[in-house]
Amino acid sequence: MMTRRLPFQLLAVGIVAVLAAGCKQDEAKTPSPTEVPGGTAKAEAGKPVQLAFVTNNASDYWTIARAGVNKATKEDPSITVDFRMPANGTAAEQKQIFDDLLAKGIQGIAISPKDPANQVEMINGAAKKALIFTQDSDAANTDRACYIGTNNVDAGKQAGEEIKKACPQGGKIMFFVGSKDAQNAKERYDGIQEALKGSNIKTVDIRTDEADHAKAKSNVADAIVANPDLVCLVGLWSYNGPAIHNALKDSNKLNKIKIVCFDEEDETLAGVRDGSISATIVQQPFEFGYQAVKEMAKYIRGDKSGIPATKQNFIPTKVITKATVEEFAANLKKQRAGG
């Protein structure tokens, strides 16, 4: 009896071994969900990818970034992007947006964090569920995969040089921004201060408005009354330039106090054109939107070649003055139309 059972037992053992080997081969072919940070498995080329782009306020500045996003999705219709602009520009709103996007199963989010020092938990938690990029303003001490945007320290240095040109005799200046806690605001301010070292230009204060445009203007009006000897006002966020310009115009002090600011809102460019704004340092928000979408989609599909070792992809800034504003405005118009 034992001799008759032996062949059958050997055959059974052989079948089990073959099945086990086949299972191991199948397991080896299955991509691990951790191949892409956030637990997103590799997607095949052309497979639909769901992304989101989250701003830090509702400024017109972001319409340019949106044009870049639109260009990326037109080039690759398999990519969809949920573009979100928090109405009040608060960190709490960004948290609500993150929660909503993650609940919908979004695969990647590019965010301009409002308060990166206090948003570490939010970003790190999201990075366990989706791919997280930062854009415009970084959060380097988080698990974000990459930053795409301006080197804000260098941009601040450019602004500092323009302040010195506008105020060759020195004097007192004041800063205006939505939030001092945003990384881009901190770095721009630091870059300006570095450029001003050794000059006769002194900073009086920095006033914040929490992205409230009415408050941004009233901050300027109050500042020039309390400090009649100011020689230059500096706007660190996009809408601060127009707010400063309009406040000075209402006070009949336009062209009497110099203005240096950031970004390319229409009112800012108009001020540069007529000489009432000495210079504006422009970023390339179109590229923020375009490159963030393209690189996130590539990353999710398994191609990380676009991510530098530093995990920072800097987009150069430009100084726009009366001599260069027309050419810049024409190119900007083309970008908006093309997006």
Order of alpha helices (4+ residues) and beta strands (2+ residues): alpha-beta-alpha-beta-alpha-beta-alpha-beta-beta-alpha-beta-alpha-beta-alpha-beta-alpha-beta-alpha-beta-alpha-beta-beta-alpha
